[in-house]
Amino acid sequence: MDRASPDRPACPADVLIVEDDPIIAIDFEERLMGFGVRTVRTVASVARALDAIAERAPDFALLDVELVREKSFAIAERLLALKIPFVFVTGYDAETGISQEFAGQPRLQKPCSSEELEAALLEANAIR
């Protein structure tokens, strides 16, 4: 279902999810597909995310800040270098766990509502 209209930007076509919790990843994937995203790729580590980006740059990314034994900041740096919009997703409060270098990046608090997730997608795509 294409939810875009002349007054409303389309969702990104290809979204990369970086999330180490499979239940959360599946939830994000299902919601993204429901918004009209055509391709969703999910990875659970920094190395796999960087490989996925090198293979095919996404239009947008959701980055869990705290992965099993690492943080997603190297991915964020790569996405910024490529000018690919992304949102940090975190279970921590707004000031915890995010490097000062990324203080201005958008973030979603876990658990986030579908409305918040869709708004982040549409906003990122509108400014792209």
N, C-alpha and C positions, 0 to 999 in steps of 0.2 A: 504494500500500500504506500503510495507516494503522498506524503503529507505536505509537500511543498505547494505553494501557491505564488502568484505574482508578487504578493505582499510579504511573503514569508520565505526565508532562505531554506534551501534543501539541507538535509543532514549530510555530513561527510559520507562518501561512498565506501571508504575503507578505513576501519578503525582497528588500532592495535590496543589490546588490553594487556597490561602487565600486572598480574595478580597471582599470588601464590596460594590463595585459598580457592579450591575448585568450586565450592558452592557459590561463593561471591562471583567468581568468574562466569559461571553459567548464568547466574542471575543478570549480570551486566550484559552478557551476550544476547540473552533472550529479549531484554528490554531494548537494546540497540537495534536488533533486527525488527522489532515492533515499531520503531521510529522510522524505519525506512533505510537503515544502513544496509548496503548490499553485501559487504564482506567484513567479517569480524575475525581477527586472528588473536589468539590468546597464548601468552607465554608466561612462565613463572620465575624467570631469572634475568639478571642483567645481560649475561652473555647471549641468551636466546633472543632477548629483545633487540640487542644490537645486530645480531645476525638477521633477524626479521626485517629490520629497517634497511640494512644493506641490500637484502634481497629485493625488497619492494617498499619504498617509503610510503607510510600510511598518510591519510589525509588528516588524521586526528589520533591522539592516544590518551588513554586513561592509565595513569601510573600510580600503583600502590606505592606509598613511600617506603614502608618497612616490608621487605621481602624476607625470606627465611633467615639468611645470614648476611644480608646486604641491603643497602638502600638504593633507590632508583635514580640517584642524581647523575650518574654517568649517562643514563638514557636521556634524562632531561637536557643535559648539555648537548648531546647529539641532535636531539629534536630542535633545540634552539638554533644550532648551527645550520640546520636545514630549513629553518623557518616553518616548522610543522607545529601547529597548535596542539597543546596538551593541557590536561588538568591533573593535578595531584589528587589522589583519593586517599584519605587517611582516617583512622579511627581516633587519632589524637586531636587535641584542641588546635586552634589555628596557629598558635605560636610554637608548638612542640613538634620536634622532629624534622622541620623543614629548614634547610640550610639558608642562611641570610641571603646568599646569592640568588635564591629563588623566591624571596619574600613576596614579590609582586605577582607571581604566577597564580592563576585561579586554582581553587581547590574545592573539593567536595568532602563533606564530613560523612563517614560511614556510620550508620546506613544512610544513604541518600534517597530521596523520593524520586520517582520517575520524572516528575516535573522539573526537579533540580538537574537531573541528568540530561534531560532533553534540552533544557535551557542552555546548559554548558556546551552541548553539541552545536546548537543553532548559533550561539554567540561566536564560537570559534569559527564556524563556517562563514558567517557574515563578514568577519574581518579578514578572512583569508583572501 
